[in-house]
Amino acid sequence: MNTLERAYMDVQPKLYRYFLAQLYDREMAEDLTQDVFYTALKRLHTFRGEASLETWLFSIARFHLLNYIRSKKKDPILQEEWALQLARESTEEEWLVKEETRTILAFIQTLPSPPKEVMTLRLFGERSFAEIGQLLGKSETYARVTFHRTKQKMQQRLEE
């Protein structure tokens, strides 16, 4: 198994969750995830190793996401459909976890761009603060502080 195949096995679920959290569209999340690996395969010769392979894949993912968002306006109906799909046919415990996830996602969707990306990359992309800073062209400290402040705002809003 080569390096890209191993990365696919490890990173694919994280990329899928990242796209799903941003778009609320399972099919598009799958398509964009596949596009990332297709692009990576075509451009593997450009990988310089300055960052980890996962960080490189997430930078490609971010590029694909931004291109998609620019080309399509998000449909609020998709958000409702996704929320309904999460709530269907699940046990009470699963429902509580999904409801909490839906609440977090709803909060994240209201955020402006940098905090939204930091939260999504951290919670759903499972990226380190150093990787998030690198992806956004900012410092690790910026990623940490932005995450912490946004998390505090979310907790305050949930308590209200």
C-alpha positions as CSV (number, residue, x, y, z in Angstrom):
1,M,0.0,0.0,0.0
2,N,1.5,3.3,-1.0
3,T,1.5,6.6,0.9
4,L,-1.5,8.0,-0.8
5,E,-3.5,4.9,-0.3
6,R,-2.7,4.9,3.4
7,A,-3.6,8.6,3.6
8,Y,-6.9,7.8,1.9
9,M,-7.8,5.3,4.5
10,D,-6.8,7.6,7.3
11,V,-7.9,11.0,6.0
12,Q,-11.0,10.3,3.9
13,P,-13.4,10.1,6.8
14,K,-12.1,13.4,8.2
15,L,-12.3,15.2,4.9
16,Y,-15.8,13.8,4.4
17,R,-16.9,15.2,7.8
18,Y,-15.2,18.5,7.0
19,F,-17.2,18.9,3.8
20,L,-20.4,17.6,5.4
21,A,-20.1,20.1,8.2
22,Q,-19.6,22.9,5.8
23,L,-22.3,22.0,3.2
24,Y,-25.0,19.8,4.8
25,D,-25.0,17.8,1.6
26,R,-23.9,14.2,1.8
27,E,-23.5,13.7,-2.0
28,M,-21.6,16.8,-2.5
29,A,-19.4,16.0,0.5
30,E,-18.6,12.6,-1.1
31,D,-17.9,14.2,-4.5
32,L,-15.6,16.8,-3.1
33,T,-13.8,14.2,-1.0
34,Q,-13.2,12.2,-4.1
35,D,-12.1,15.3,-6.0
36,V,-9.5,16.0,-3.3
37,F,-7.9,12.6,-3.8
38,Y,-8.1,12.9,-7.6
39,T,-6.4,16.2,-7.5
40,A,-3.8,14.9,-5.0
41,L,-3.0,11.9,-7.3
42,K,-2.6,14.3,-10.3
43,R,-0.5,16.7,-8.3
44,L,1.5,14.3,-6.1
45,H,4.7,15.4,-7.9
46,T,4.2,18.9,-6.5
47,F,4.1,17.8,-2.8
48,R,7.2,19.2,-1.3
49,G,6.9,17.7,2.2
50,E,6.9,21.1,3.9
51,A,3.8,20.0,5.8
52,S,2.3,16.6,6.5
53,L,0.5,14.8,3.7
54,E,-2.7,15.2,5.6
55,T,-2.3,19.0,5.9
56,W,-1.5,19.1,2.2
57,L,-4.7,17.2,1.5
58,F,-6.7,19.6,3.7
59,S,-5.3,22.5,1.8
60,I,-6.6,20.9,-1.4
61,A,-9.9,20.3,0.3
62,R,-10.2,23.9,1.4
63,F,-9.4,25.0,-2.2
64,H,-12.2,22.7,-3.6
65,L,-14.6,23.9,-0.9
66,L,-14.0,27.6,-1.7
67,N,-14.4,27.0,-5.4
68,Y,-17.7,25.1,-4.8
69,I,-19.1,27.8,-2.6
70,R,-18.2,30.5,-5.1
71,S,-19.9,28.6,-7.9
72,K,-23.1,27.6,-6.0
73,K,-25.1,29.4,-3.5
74,K,-26.0,27.3,-0.5
75,D,-29.6,26.1,-0.4
76,P,-31.3,26.5,3.0
77,I,-33.6,23.6,2.1
78,L,-30.6,21.2,2.1
79,Q,-29.9,22.3,5.7
80,E,-33.4,21.3,6.8
81,E,-33.3,18.0,4.9
82,W,-30.0,17.1,6.5
83,A,-31.3,17.9,10.0
84,L,-34.4,15.8,9.4
85,Q,-32.3,12.9,8.1
86,L,-30.1,13.0,11.2
87,A,-33.2,12.7,13.4
88,R,-34.9,9.8,11.6
89,E,-34.9,6.3,13.0
90,S,-32.4,6.6,15.8
91,T,-32.3,5.6,19.4
92,E,-32.7,8.3,22.1
93,E,-29.0,8.3,22.9
94,E,-28.0,8.6,19.2
95,W,-30.7,11.2,18.7
96,L,-29.2,13.3,21.6
97,V,-25.7,13.1,20.1
98,K,-27.0,14.0,16.7
99,E,-29.1,16.9,18.1
100,E,-26.0,18.2,19.9
101,T,-24.0,17.9,16.6
102,R,-26.8,19.7,14.7
103,T,-26.8,22.5,17.3
104,I,-23.0,22.9,17.0
105,L,-23.3,22.8,13.2
106,A,-26.1,25.4,13.3
107,F,-24.0,27.7,15.5
108,I,-20.9,27.2,13.2
109,Q,-22.9,28.1,10.2
110,T,-23.7,31.5,11.7
111,L,-20.0,32.4,12.1
112,P,-17.9,34.6,9.8
113,S,-15.3,32.9,7.7
114,P,-12.1,32.6,9.8
115,P,-13.8,31.3,13.0
116,K,-16.1,29.1,11.0
117,E,-13.1,27.5,9.3
118,V,-11.1,27.1,12.5
119,M,-14.1,25.4,14.2
120,T,-14.8,23.1,11.3
121,L,-11.2,22.1,10.8
122,R,-10.7,21.4,14.5
123,L,-14.0,19.6,15.3
124,F,-14.8,17.8,12.1
125,G,-11.4,17.7,10.2
126,E,-9.6,16.8,13.4
127,R,-6.7,19.1,12.5
128,S,-4.2,20.3,15.0
129,F,-3.9,24.0,15.8
130,A,-0.6,24.2,14.0
131,E,-2.1,22.6,10.9
132,I,-5.1,25.0,11.0
133,G,-2.8,28.0,11.3
134,Q,-0.8,26.7,8.4
135,L,-3.9,26.1,6.3
136,L,-5.2,29.6,7.0
137,G,-1.9,31.3,6.6
138,K,-2.0,32.3,10.3
139,S,-0.1,31.3,13.4
140,E,-0.9,28.4,15.7
141,T,-1.7,30.9,18.4
142,Y,-4.2,32.6,16.2
143,A,-5.9,29.2,15.6
144,R,-5.9,28.4,19.3
145,V,-7.3,31.8,20.4
146,T,-9.9,31.9,17.7
147,F,-11.1,28.4,18.6
148,H,-11.2,29.2,22.3
149,R,-13.1,32.5,21.9
150,T,-15.6,30.9,19.5
151,K,-16.1,27.9,21.8
152,Q,-16.8,30.3,24.7
153,K,-19.4,32.2,22.5
154,M,-21.0,28.9,21.6
155,Q,-21.2,27.9,25.3
156,Q,-22.7,31.2,26.2
157,R,-25.3,31.0,23.5
158,L,-26.2,27.4,24.4
159,E,-26.7,28.4,28.1
160,E,-29.1,31.2,27.1
